[in-house]
């Protein structure tokens, strides 16, 4: 049998709908982490 496809990484993790409703947001910023070596393996292993 074929393995089920993994979900694509990325996408929105959190939204603050109340802040968007009550305030005008001028700028958006994204931040992330770059994992290397054993860190990636540990996440994949669970």
C-alpha positions in Angstrom: 0.0 0.0 0.0 1.1 3.6 -0.5 1.9 5.8 2.4 -0.5 8.7 3.0 1.0 12.0 1.9 2.3 14.3 4.6 0.6 17.7 4.9 2.6 20.5 3.4 4.5 22.5 6.0 3.7 26.1 6.3 0.5 28.0 6.5 -1.0 30.0 9.3 -0.5 28.8 12.8 -2.2 31.6 14.7 -4.5 34.5 13.9 -5.7 37.3 16.2 -9.1 38.1 14.7 -10.1 40.5 17.4 -6.9 42.6 16.8 -7.7 42.7 13.1 -11.3 43.8 13.8 -10.4 46.5 16.4 -7.2 47.9 14.9 -5.8 48.9 11.5 -2.6 46.8 11.0 0.0 48.6 8.8 2.7 46.0 8.7 3.0 42.2 9.0 6.2 40.4 10.0 7.1 36.7 9.8 9.6 34.9 11.9 10.9 31.4 11.8 13.6 29.0 12.9 16.2 27.2 10.8 16.8 23.7 12.1 19.9 21.8 11.3 21.1 18.2 11.6 20.0 16.3 14.7 17.2 18.9 15.4 15.4 18.0 12.2 15.9 14.2 12.8 14.5 14.6 16.4 11.4 16.4 15.1 10.8 13.8 12.4 11.2 10.9 14.9 8.6 12.5 17.2 
